[in-house]
Amino acid sequence: MGSTRGGAEQRGRRGDESADPAQSQLGVELRERPQAYLIRDGETAWSLTGQHTGLTDIALTAHGEDEARALAPCLRTTYFSKILTSPLRRARQTCELAGFGPDAEI
């Protein structure tokens, strides 16, 4: 039985009351769990007018290209085990301009 503090049983491997009991049972720290990032494509002429692009294959605007380039420094220090992109031009452009083009799979 775990030691007690103020009548409440302590949880977690280190006696940390804020630790998730399921996390302790699995022996997995939260920071070790896989994460998924979802990045939406940059601005298009249609997104400016509020039109739904769906499967229409249109390119990014100049501003959309700038938005995509702005992602590169934000994500540069993050390791990605897999990078997926849509075959649509705006998605591929966003991926390439953000610095992930050579590593991306369609």
Jmol script that loads the backbone (N, CA, C; Angstrom):
load data "model"
ATOM      1  N   MET A   1       0.840  -1.173   0.000  1.00  0.00           N
ATOM      2  CA  MET A   1       0.000   0.000   0.000  1.00  0.00           C
ATOM      3  C   MET A   1       0.887   1.238   0.000  1.00  0.00           C
ATOM      4  N   GLY A   2       0.490   2.269  -0.716  1.00  0.00           N
ATOM      5  CA  GLY A   2       1.291   3.482  -0.817  1.00  0.00           C
ATOM      6  C   GLY A   2       1.274   4.267   0.466  1.00  0.00           C
ATOM      7  N   SER A   3       2.280   5.084   0.663  1.00  0.00           N
ATOM      8  CA  SER A   3       2.317   5.932   1.842  1.00  0.00           C
ATOM      9  C   SER A   3       1.208   6.966   1.744  1.00  0.00           C
ATOM     10  N   THR A   4       0.813   7.496   2.873  1.00  0.00           N
ATOM     11  CA  THR A   4      -0.290   8.450   2.863  1.00  0.00           C
ATOM     12  C   THR A   4       0.166   9.810   3.330  1.00  0.00           C
ATOM     13  N   ARG A   5      -0.518  10.801   2.850  1.00  0.00           N
ATOM     14  CA  ARG A   5      -0.288  12.184   3.274  1.00  0.00           C
ATOM     15  C   ARG A   5      -1.676  12.768   3.512  1.00  0.00           C
ATOM     16  N   GLY A   6      -1.977  13.120   4.751  1.00  0.00           N
ATOM     17  CA  GLY A   6      -3.270  13.692   5.066  1.00  0.00           C
ATOM     18  C   GLY A   6      -4.411  12.711   4.831  1.00  0.00           C
ATOM     19  N   GLY A   7      -4.152  11.419   4.972  1.00  0.00           N
ATOM     20  CA  GLY A   7      -5.190  10.416   4.837  1.00  0.00           C
ATOM     21  C   GLY A   7      -5.447   9.973   3.404  1.00  0.00           C
ATOM     22  N   ALA A   8      -4.856  10.630   2.406  1.00  0.00           N
ATOM     23  CA  ALA A   8      -5.067  10.236   1.010  1.00  0.00           C
ATOM     24  C   ALA A   8      -3.884   9.427   0.526  1.00  0.00           C
ATOM     25  N   GLU A   9      -4.170   8.340  -0.165  1.00  0.00           N
ATOM     26  CA  GLU A   9      -3.094   7.509  -0.688  1.00  0.00           C
ATOM     27  C   GLU A   9      -2.385   8.250  -1.808  1.00  0.00           C
ATOM     28  N   GLN A  10      -1.070   8.222  -1.791  1.00  0.00           N
ATOM     29  CA  GLN A  10      -0.294   8.867  -2.848  1.00  0.00           C
ATOM     30  C   GLN A  10      -0.332   8.023  -4.103  1.00  0.00           C
ATOM     31  N   ARG A  11      -0.329   8.703  -5.256  1.00  0.00           N
ATOM     32  CA  ARG A  11      -0.347   8.012  -6.539  1.00  0.00           C
ATOM     33  C   ARG A  11       0.917   8.353  -7.304  1.00  0.00           C
ATOM     34  N   GLY A  12       1.258   7.500  -8.262  1.00  0.00           N
ATOM     35  CA  GLY A  12       2.426   7.749  -9.103  1.00  0.00           C
ATOM     36  C   GLY A  12       3.646   7.053  -8.550  1.00  0.00           C
ATOM     37  N   ARG A  13       4.625   6.859  -9.406  1.00  0.00           N
ATOM     38  CA  ARG A  13       5.824   6.130  -9.000  1.00  0.00           C
ATOM     39  C   ARG A  13       6.679   6.913  -8.034  1.00  0.00           C
ATOM     40  N   ARG A  14       6.616   8.226  -8.081  1.00  0.00           N
ATOM     41  CA  ARG A  14       7.459   9.041  -7.223  1.00  0.00           C
ATOM     42  C   ARG A  14       6.667   9.673  -6.081  1.00  0.00           C
ATOM     43  N   GLY A  15       5.458   9.158  -5.839  1.00  0.00           N
ATOM     44  CA  GLY A  15       4.650   9.729  -4.776  1.00  0.00           C
ATOM     45  C   GLY A  15       4.037  11.058  -5.183  1.00  0.00           C
ATOM     46  N   ASP A  16       3.978  11.355  -6.443  1.00  0.00           N
ATOM     47  CA  ASP A  16       3.412  12.604  -6.940  1.00  0.00           C
ATOM     48  C   ASP A  16       1.898  12.450  -7.008  1.00  0.00           C
ATOM     49  N   GLU A  17       1.170  13.206  -6.204  1.00  0.00           N
ATOM     50  CA  GLU A  17      -0.285  13.071  -6.164  1.00  0.00           C
ATOM     51  C   GLU A  17      -0.941  13.474  -7.473  1.00  0.00           C
ATOM     52  N   SER A  18      -0.270  14.250  -8.289  1.00  0.00           N
ATOM     53  CA  SER A  18      -0.867  14.688  -9.548  1.00  0.00           C
ATOM     54  C   SER A  18      -0.638  13.695 -10.677  1.00  0.00           C
ATOM     55  N   ALA A  19       0.117  12.644 -10.435  1.00  0.00           N
ATOM     56  CA  ALA A  19       0.412  11.664 -11.491  1.00  0.00           C
ATOM     57  C   ALA A  19      -0.841  10.900 -11.871  1.00  0.00           C
ATOM     58  N   ASP A  20      -0.963  10.575 -13.113  1.00  0.00           N
ATOM     59  CA  ASP A  20      -2.080   9.789 -13.641  1.00  0.00           C
ATOM     60  C   ASP A  20      -1.863   8.333 -13.257  1.00  0.00           C
ATOM     61  N   PRO A  21      -2.789   7.711 -12.516  1.00  0.00           N
ATOM     62  CA  PRO A  21      -2.585   6.320 -12.089  1.00  0.00           C
ATOM     63  C   PRO A  21      -2.443   5.361 -13.265  1.00  0.00           C
ATOM     64  N   ALA A  22      -3.203   5.571 -14.333  1.00  0.00           N
ATOM     65  CA  ALA A  22      -3.088   4.691 -15.503  1.00  0.00           C
ATOM     66  C   ALA A  22      -1.703   4.821 -16.115  1.00  0.00           C
ATOM     67  N   GLN A  23      -1.185   6.029 -16.117  1.00  0.00           N
ATOM     68  CA  GLN A  23       0.152   6.279 -16.653  1.00  0.00           C
ATOM     69  C   GLN A  23       1.191   5.521 -15.833  1.00  0.00           C
ATOM     70  N   SER A  24       1.054   5.502 -14.514  1.00  0.00           N
ATOM     71  CA  SER A  24       1.996   4.799 -13.652  1.00  0.00           C
ATOM     72  C   SER A  24       1.922   3.295 -13.870  1.00  0.00           C
ATOM     73  N   GLN A  25       0.725   2.770 -14.052  1.00  0.00           N
ATOM     74  CA  GLN A  25       0.564   1.336 -14.259  1.00  0.00           C
ATOM     75  C   GLN A  25       1.224   0.901 -15.558  1.00  0.00           C
ATOM     76  N   LEU A  26       1.169   1.751 -16.563  1.00  0.00           N
ATOM     77  CA  LEU A  26       1.781   1.414 -17.847  1.00  0.00           C
ATOM     78  C   LEU A  26       3.279   1.669 -17.858  1.00  0.00           C
ATOM     79  N   GLY A  27       3.764   2.447 -16.899  1.00  0.00           N
ATOM     80  CA  GLY A  27       5.180   2.778 -16.864  1.00  0.00           C
ATOM     81  C   GLY A  27       5.567   3.742 -17.978  1.00  0.00           C
ATOM     82  N   VAL A  28       4.626   4.528 -18.444  1.00  0.00           N
ATOM     83  CA  VAL A  28       4.875   5.454 -19.543  1.00  0.00           C
ATOM     84  C   VAL A  28       4.644   6.866 -19.041  1.00  0.00           C
ATOM     85  N   GLU A  29       5.606   7.706 -19.210  1.00  0.00           N
ATOM     86  CA  GLU A  29       5.450   9.103 -18.861  1.00  0.00           C
ATOM     87  C   GLU A  29       4.722   9.814 -19.988  1.00  0.00           C
ATOM     88  N   LEU A  30       3.969  10.827 -19.664  1.00  0.00           N
ATOM     89  CA  LEU A  30       3.181  11.556 -20.645  1.00  0.00           C
ATOM     90  C   LEU A  30       4.045  12.101 -21.778  1.00  0.00           C
ATOM     91  N   ARG A  31       5.212  12.584 -21.480  1.00  0.00           N
ATOM     92  CA  ARG A  31       6.066  13.176 -22.514  1.00  0.00           C
ATOM     93  C   ARG A  31       6.595  12.141 -23.513  1.00  0.00           C
ATOM     94  N   GLU A  32       6.470  10.867 -23.196  1.00  0.00           N
ATOM     95  CA  GLU A  32       6.952   9.810 -24.076  1.00  0.00           C
ATOM     96  C   GLU A  32       5.878   9.324 -25.045  1.00  0.00           C
ATOM     97  N   ARG A  33       4.656   9.759 -24.862  1.00  0.00           N
ATOM     98  CA  ARG A  33       3.566   9.315 -25.731  1.00  0.00           C
ATOM     99  C   ARG A  33       3.685   9.986 -27.091  1.00  0.00           C
ATOM    100  N   PRO A  34       3.326   9.274 -28.144  1.00  0.00           N
ATOM    101  CA  PRO A  34       3.396   9.862 -29.485  1.00  0.00           C
ATOM    102  C   PRO A  34       2.435  11.040 -29.613  1.00  0.00           C
ATOM    103  N   GLN A  35       2.818  11.984 -30.430  1.00  0.00           N
ATOM    104  CA  GLN A  35       1.981  13.138 -30.697  1.00  0.00           C
ATOM    105  C   GLN A  35       1.750  13.234 -32.193  1.00  0.00           C
ATOM    106  N   ALA A  36       0.620  13.772 -32.565  1.00  0.00           N
ATOM    107  CA  ALA A  36       0.305  13.996 -33.973  1.00  0.00           C
ATOM    108  C   ALA A  36       0.097  15.491 -34.177  1.00  0.00           C
ATOM    109  N   TYR A  37       0.654  16.014 -35.234  1.00  0.00           N
ATOM    110  CA  TYR A  37       0.483  17.413 -35.599  1.00  0.00           C
ATOM    111  C   TYR A  37      -0.320  17.463 -36.886  1.00  0.00           C
ATOM    112  N   LEU A  38      -1.279  18.340 -36.945  1.00  0.00           N
ATOM    113  CA  LEU A  38      -2.059  18.542 -38.159  1.00  0.00           C
ATOM    114  C   LEU A  38      -1.868  19.990 -38.590  1.00  0.00           C
ATOM    115  N   ILE A  39      -1.343  20.158 -39.783  1.00  0.00           N
ATOM    116  CA  ILE A  39      -1.077  21.503 -40.291  1.00  0.00           C
ATOM    117  C   ILE A  39      -1.932  21.718 -41.527  1.00  0.00           C
ATOM    118  N   ARG A  40      -2.714  22.747 -41.480  1.00  0.00           N
ATOM    119  CA  ARG A  40      -3.602  23.073 -42.589  1.00  0.00           C
ATOM    120  C   ARG A  40      -2.818  23.843 -43.634  1.00  0.00           C
ATOM    121  N   ASP A  41      -3.240  23.699 -44.888  1.00  0.00           N
ATOM    122  CA  ASP A  41      -2.541  24.410 -45.954  1.00  0.00           C
ATOM    123  C   ASP A  41      -2.717  25.915 -45.804  1.00  0.00           C
ATOM    124  N   GLY A  42      -1.843  26.659 -46.464  1.00  0.00           N
ATOM    125  CA  GLY A  42      -1.885  28.118 -46.426  1.00  0.00           C
ATOM    126  C   GLY A  42      -3.053  28.672 -47.222  1.00  0.00           C
ATOM    127  N   GLU A  43      -3.125  29.976 -47.242  1.00  0.00           N
ATOM    128  CA  GLU A  43      -4.225  30.687 -47.906  1.00  0.00           C
ATOM    129  C   GLU A  43      -4.259  30.427 -49.410  1.00  0.00           C
ATOM    130  N   THR A  44      -5.481  30.297 -49.933  1.00  0.00           N
ATOM    131  CA  THR A  44      -5.701  30.190 -51.379  1.00  0.00           C
ATOM    132  C   THR A  44      -6.636  31.320 -51.801  1.00  0.00           C
ATOM    133  N   ALA A  45      -6.762  31.534 -53.106  1.00  0.00           N
ATOM    134  CA  ALA A  45      -7.683  32.560 -53.604  1.00  0.00           C
ATOM    135  C   ALA A  45      -9.108  32.244 -53.159  1.00  0.00           C
ATOM    136  N   TRP A  46      -9.461  30.983 -53.116  1.00  0.00           N
ATOM    137  CA  TRP A  46     -10.809  30.604 -52.711  1.00  0.00           C
ATOM    138  C   TRP A  46     -11.037  30.799 -51.223  1.00  0.00           C
ATOM    139  N   SER A  47     -10.025  30.540 -50.395  1.00  0.00           N
ATOM    140  CA  SER A  47     -10.236  30.742 -48.954  1.00  0.00           C
ATOM    141  C   SER A  47     -10.428  32.223 -48.636  1.00  0.00           C
ATOM    142  N   LEU A  48      -9.880  33.101 -49.463  1.00  0.00           N
ATOM    143  CA  LEU A  48     -10.085  34.546 -49.288  1.00  0.00           C
ATOM    144  C   LEU A  48     -11.536  34.944 -49.498  1.00  0.00           C
ATOM    145  N   THR A  49     -12.208  34.253 -50.403  1.00  0.00           N
ATOM    146  CA  THR A  49     -13.598  34.583 -50.726  1.00  0.00           C
ATOM    147  C   THR A  49     -14.588  33.702 -49.972  1.00  0.00           C
ATOM    148  N   GLY A  50     -14.089  32.828 -49.106  1.00  0.00           N
ATOM    149  CA  GLY A  50     -14.959  31.979 -48.311  1.00  0.00           C
ATOM    150  C   GLY A  50     -15.483  30.759 -49.049  1.00  0.00           C
ATOM    151  N   GLN A  51     -14.904  30.469 -50.206  1.00  0.00           N
ATOM    152  CA  GLN A  51     -15.332  29.298 -50.968  1.00  0.00           C
ATOM    153  C   GLN A  51     -14.679  28.038 -50.410  1.00  0.00           C
ATOM    154  N   HIS A  52     -15.416  26.958 -50.452  1.00  0.00           N
ATOM    155  CA  HIS A  52     -14.891  25.657 -50.020  1.00  0.00           C
ATOM    156  C   HIS A  52     -14.102  25.047 -51.179  1.00  0.00           C
ATOM    157  N   THR A  53     -12.829  24.739 -50.951  1.00  0.00           N
ATOM    158  CA  THR A  53     -11.987  24.226 -52.033  1.00  0.00           C
ATOM    159  C   THR A  53     -12.190  22.739 -52.272  1.00  0.00           C
ATOM    160  N   GLY A  54     -12.451  21.976 -51.226  1.00  0.00           N
ATOM    161  CA  GLY A  54     -12.661  20.540 -51.397  1.00  0.00           C
ATOM    162  C   GLY A  54     -11.526  19.893 -52.164  1.00  0.00           C
ATOM    163  N   LEU A  55     -11.854  19.214 -53.239  1.00  0.00           N
ATOM    164  CA  LEU A  55     -10.846  18.521 -54.044  1.00  0.00           C
ATOM    165  C   LEU A  55     -10.331  19.367 -55.208  1.00  0.00           C
ATOM    166  N   THR A  56     -10.785  20.611 -55.301  1.00  0.00           N
ATOM    167  CA  THR A  56     -10.292  21.490 -56.358  1.00  0.00           C
ATOM    168  C   THR A  56      -8.815  21.763 -56.117  1.00  0.00           C
ATOM    169  N   ASP A  57      -8.011  21.534 -57.117  1.00  0.00           N
ATOM    170  CA  ASP A  57      -6.554  21.629 -56.969  1.00  0.00           C
ATOM    171  C   ASP A  57      -6.071  23.023 -57.345  1.00  0.00           C
ATOM    172  N   ILE A  58      -6.027  23.912 -56.364  1.00  0.00           N
ATOM    173  CA  ILE A  58      -5.574  25.278 -56.610  1.00  0.00           C
ATOM    174  C   ILE A  58      -4.344  25.576 -55.766  1.00  0.00           C
ATOM    175  N   ALA A  59      -3.572  26.530 -56.230  1.00  0.00           N
ATOM    176  CA  ALA A  59      -2.304  26.875 -55.585  1.00  0.00           C
ATOM    177  C   ALA A  59      -2.505  27.862 -54.431  1.00  0.00           C
ATOM    178  N   LEU A  60      -1.477  28.010 -53.657  1.00  0.00           N
ATOM    179  CA  LEU A  60      -1.460  29.006 -52.591  1.00  0.00           C
ATOM    180  C   LEU A  60      -1.320  30.409 -53.181  1.00  0.00           C
ATOM    181  N   THR A  61      -1.831  31.390 -52.455  1.00  0.00           N
ATOM    182  CA  THR A  61      -1.560  32.784 -52.806  1.00  0.00           C
ATOM    183  C   THR A  61      -0.156  33.120 -52.305  1.00  0.00           C
ATOM    184  N   ALA A  62       0.326  34.304 -52.643  1.00  0.00           N
ATOM    185  CA  ALA A  62       1.639  34.738 -52.135  1.00  0.00           C
ATOM    186  C   ALA A  62       1.620  34.784 -50.609  1.00  0.00           C
ATOM    187  N   HIS A  63       0.501  35.231 -50.035  1.00  0.00           N
ATOM    188  CA  HIS A  63       0.384  35.262 -48.578  1.00  0.00           C
ATOM    189  C   HIS A  63       0.375  33.837 -48.013  1.00  0.00           C
ATOM    190  N   GLY A  64      -0.293  32.914 -48.703  1.00  0.00           N
ATOM    191  CA  GLY A  64      -0.302  31.513 -48.280  1.00  0.00           C
ATOM    192  C   GLY A  64       1.089  30.910 -48.301  1.00  0.00           C
ATOM    193  N   GLU A  65       1.880  31.288 -49.285  1.00  0.00           N
ATOM    194  CA  GLU A  65       3.270  30.825 -49.343  1.00  0.00           C
ATOM    195  C   GLU A  65       4.062  31.371 -48.164  1.00  0.00           C
ATOM    196  N   ASP A  66       3.835  32.648 -47.816  1.00  0.00           N
ATOM    197  CA  ASP A  66       4.514  33.243 -46.654  1.00  0.00           C
ATOM    198  C   ASP A  66       4.105  32.532 -45.361  1.00  0.00           C
ATOM    199  N   GLU A  67       2.812  32.190 -45.256  1.00  0.00           N
ATOM    200  CA  GLU A  67       2.340  31.465 -44.066  1.00  0.00           C
ATOM    201  C   GLU A  67       3.056  30.124 -43.940  1.00  0.00           C
ATOM    202  N   ALA A  68       3.194  29.435 -45.055  1.00  0.00           N
ATOM    203  CA  ALA A  68       3.860  28.128 -45.041  1.00  0.00           C
ATOM    204  C   ALA A  68       5.332  28.264 -44.662  1.00  0.00           C
ATOM    205  N   ARG A  69       6.002  29.258 -45.212  1.00  0.00           N
ATOM    206  CA  ARG A  69       7.421  29.483 -44.865  1.00  0.00           C
ATOM    207  C   ARG A  69       7.580  29.815 -43.384  1.00  0.00           C
ATOM    208  N   ALA A  70       6.606  30.491 -42.814  1.00  0.00           N
ATOM    209  CA  ALA A  70       6.665  30.878 -41.394  1.00  0.00           C
ATOM    210  C   ALA A  70       6.610  29.657 -40.472  1.00  0.00           C
ATOM    211  N   LEU A  71       6.137  28.533 -40.964  1.00  0.00           N
ATOM    212  CA  LEU A  71       6.102  27.311 -40.153  1.00  0.00           C
ATOM    213  C   LEU A  71       7.486  26.719 -39.923  1.00  0.00           C
ATOM    214  N   ALA A  72       8.366  26.893 -40.880  1.00  0.00           N
ATOM    215  CA  ALA A  72       9.688  26.245 -40.821  1.00  0.00           C
ATOM    216  C   ALA A  72      10.426  26.503 -39.513  1.00  0.00           C
ATOM    217  N   PRO A  73      10.600  27.753 -39.086  1.00  0.00           N
ATOM    218  CA  PRO A  73      11.340  27.956 -37.831  1.00  0.00           C
ATOM    219  C   PRO A  73      10.592  27.427 -36.605  1.00  0.00           C
ATOM    220  N   CYS A  74       9.280  27.386 -36.661  1.00  0.00           N
ATOM    221  CA  CYS A  74       8.491  26.888 -35.529  1.00  0.00           C
ATOM    222  C   CYS A  74       8.631  25.382 -35.350  1.00  0.00           C
ATOM    223  N   LEU A  75       8.837  24.672 -36.445  1.00  0.00           N
ATOM    224  CA  LEU A  75       8.871  23.213 -36.402  1.00  0.00           C
ATOM    225  C   LEU A  75      10.266  22.625 -36.574  1.00  0.00           C
ATOM    226  N   ARG A  76      11.247  23.474 -36.778  1.00  0.00           N
ATOM    227  CA  ARG A  76      12.613  23.022 -37.080  1.00  0.00           C
ATOM    228  C   ARG A  76      13.185  22.093 -36.021  1.00  0.00           C
ATOM    229  N   THR A  77      12.871  22.310 -34.765  1.00  0.00           N
ATOM    230  CA  THR A  77      13.455  21.505 -33.687  1.00  0.00           C
ATOM    231  C   THR A  77      12.607  20.292 -33.314  1.00  0.00           C
ATOM    232  N   THR A  78      11.496  20.077 -34.014  1.00  0.00           N
ATOM    233  CA  THR A  78      10.618  18.949 -33.731  1.00  0.00           C
ATOM    234  C   THR A  78      10.962  17.786 -34.650  1.00  0.00           C
ATOM    235  N   TYR A  79      11.115  16.601 -34.065  1.00  0.00           N
ATOM    236  CA  TYR A  79      11.384  15.406 -34.853  1.00  0.00           C
ATOM    237  C   TYR A  79      10.051  14.785 -35.256  1.00  0.00           C
ATOM    238  N   PHE A  80       9.897  14.463 -36.525  1.00  0.00           N
ATOM    239  CA  PHE A  80       8.706  13.790 -37.032  1.00  0.00           C
ATOM    240  C   PHE A  80       9.130  12.436 -37.583  1.00  0.00           C
ATOM    241  N   SER A  81       8.503  11.373 -37.095  1.00  0.00           N
ATOM    242  CA  SER A  81       8.839  10.039 -37.593  1.00  0.00           C
ATOM    243  C   SER A  81       8.177   9.775 -38.937  1.00  0.00           C
ATOM    244  N   LYS A  82       7.096  10.476 -39.236  1.00  0.00           N
ATOM    245  CA  LYS A  82       6.402  10.306 -40.514  1.00  0.00           C
ATOM    246  C   LYS A  82       5.730  11.625 -40.860  1.00  0.00           C
ATOM    247  N   ILE A  83       5.849  12.002 -42.130  1.00  0.00           N
ATOM    248  CA  ILE A  83       5.213  13.220 -42.624  1.00  0.00           C
ATOM    249  C   ILE A  83       4.355  12.834 -43.816  1.00  0.00           C
ATOM    250  N   LEU A  84       3.076  13.113 -43.705  1.00  0.00           N
ATOM    251  CA  LEU A  84       2.122  12.786 -44.762  1.00  0.00           C
ATOM    252  C   LEU A  84       1.535  14.072 -45.321  1.00  0.00           C
ATOM    253  N   THR A  85       1.253  14.079 -46.609  1.00  0.00           N
ATOM    254  CA  THR A  85       0.608  15.233 -47.232  1.00  0.00           C
ATOM    255  C   THR A  85      -0.384  14.757 -48.284  1.00  0.00           C
ATOM    256  N   SER A  86      -1.320  15.599 -48.571  1.00  0.00           N
ATOM    257  CA  SER A  86      -2.297  15.341 -49.626  1.00  0.00           C
ATOM    258  C   SER A  86      -1.602  15.527 -50.976  1.00  0.00           C
ATOM    259  N   PRO A  87      -2.115  14.888 -52.019  1.00  0.00           N
ATOM    260  CA  PRO A  87      -1.538  15.111 -53.349  1.00  0.00           C
ATOM    261  C   PRO A  87      -1.951  16.468 -53.954  1.00  0.00           C
ATOM    262  N   LEU A  88      -2.864  17.170 -53.303  1.00  0.00           N
ATOM    263  CA  LEU A  88      -3.297  18.460 -53.837  1.00  0.00           C
ATOM    264  C   LEU A  88      -2.169  19.489 -53.762  1.00  0.00           C
ATOM    265  N   ARG A  89      -2.125  20.338 -54.764  1.00  0.00           N
ATOM    266  CA  ARG A  89      -1.036  21.301 -54.914  1.00  0.00           C
ATOM    267  C   ARG A  89      -0.848  22.188 -53.681  1.00  0.00           C
ATOM    268  N   ARG A  90      -1.933  22.707 -53.116  1.00  0.00           N
ATOM    269  CA  ARG A  90      -1.804  23.620 -51.971  1.00  0.00           C
ATOM    270  C   ARG A  90      -1.207  22.922 -50.756  1.00  0.00           C
ATOM    271  N   ALA A  91      -1.539  21.657 -50.564  1.00  0.00           N
ATOM    272  CA  ALA A  91      -0.984  20.897 -49.440  1.00  0.00           C
ATOM    273  C   ALA A  91       0.494  20.594 -49.672  1.00  0.00           C
ATOM    274  N   ARG A  92       0.826  20.173 -50.893  1.00  0.00           N
ATOM    275  CA  ARG A  92       2.234  19.887 -51.207  1.00  0.00           C
ATOM    276  C   ARG A  92       3.076  21.153 -51.114  1.00  0.00           C
ATOM    277  N   GLN A  93       2.552  22.287 -51.595  1.00  0.00           N
ATOM    278  CA  GLN A  93       3.286  23.549 -51.501  1.00  0.00           C
ATOM    279  C   GLN A  93       3.534  23.919 -50.041  1.00  0.00           C
ATOM    280  N   THR A  94       2.507  23.803 -49.217  1.00  0.00           N
ATOM    281  CA  THR A  94       2.659  24.124 -47.794  1.00  0.00           C
ATOM    282  C   THR A  94       3.732  23.246 -47.163  1.00  0.00           C
ATOM    283  N   CYS A  95       3.696  21.968 -47.453  1.00  0.00           N
ATOM    284  CA  CYS A  95       4.663  21.022 -46.911  1.00  0.00           C
ATOM    285  C   CYS A  95       6.089  21.368 -47.365  1.00  0.00           C
ATOM    286  N   GLU A  96       6.249  21.641 -48.638  1.00  0.00           N
ATOM    287  CA  GLU A  96       7.571  21.969 -49.182  1.00  0.00           C
ATOM    288  C   GLU A  96       8.107  23.281 -48.614  1.00  0.00           C
ATOM    289  N   LEU A  97       7.269  24.321 -48.588  1.00  0.00           N
ATOM    290  CA  LEU A  97       7.715  25.621 -48.104  1.00  0.00           C
ATOM    291  C   LEU A  97       7.999  25.611 -46.597  1.00  0.00           C
ATOM    292  N   ALA A  98       7.355  24.707 -45.875  1.00  0.00           N
ATOM    293  CA  ALA A  98       7.622  24.571 -44.440  1.00  0.00           C
ATOM    294  C   ALA A  98       8.886  23.769 -44.181  1.00  0.00           C
ATOM    295  N   GLY A  99       9.487  23.237 -45.259  1.00  0.00           N
ATOM    296  CA  GLY A  99      10.765  22.539 -45.123  1.00  0.00           C
ATOM    297  C   GLY A  99      10.666  21.034 -45.034  1.00  0.00           C
ATOM    298  N   PHE A 100       9.506  20.450 -45.348  1.00  0.00           N
ATOM    299  CA  PHE A 100       9.323  19.019 -45.192  1.00  0.00           C
ATOM    300  C   PHE A 100       9.112  18.296 -46.513  1.00  0.00           C
ATOM    301  N   GLY A 101       9.261  18.960 -47.627  1.00  0.00           N
ATOM    302  CA  GLY A 101       9.001  18.374 -48.923  1.00  0.00           C
ATOM    303  C   GLY A 101       9.698  17.053 -49.187  1.00  0.00           C
ATOM    304  N   PRO A 102      11.027  16.960 -49.005  1.00  0.00           N
ATOM    305  CA  PRO A 102      11.726  15.715 -49.322  1.00  0.00           C
ATOM    306  C   PRO A 102      11.327  14.540 -48.428  1.00  0.00           C
ATOM    307  N   ASP A 103      10.821  14.820 -47.239  1.00  0.00           N
ATOM    308  CA  ASP A 103      10.478  13.762 -46.293  1.00  0.00           C
ATOM    309  C   ASP A 103       9.010  13.352 -46.341  1.00  0.00           C
ATOM    310  N   ALA A 104       8.199  14.076 -47.103  1.00  0.00           N
ATOM    311  CA  ALA A 104       6.754  13.846 -47.102  1.00  0.00           C
ATOM    312  C   ALA A 104       6.344  12.700 -48.002  1.00  0.00           C
ATOM    313  N   GLU A 105       5.346  11.979 -47.549  1.00  0.00           N
ATOM    314  CA  GLU A 105       4.737  10.902 -48.329  1.00  0.00           C
ATOM    315  C   GLU A 105       3.319  11.319 -48.681  1.00  0.00           C
ATOM    316  N   ILE A 106       2.912  10.983 -49.892  1.00  0.00           N
ATOM    317  CA  ILE A 106       1.534  11.295 -50.313  1.00  0.00           C
ATOM    318  C   ILE A 106       0.647  10.126 -49.958  1.00  0.00           C
TER     319      ILE A 106
END
end "model"
wireframe off; spacefill off
backbone 0.3
color backbone group
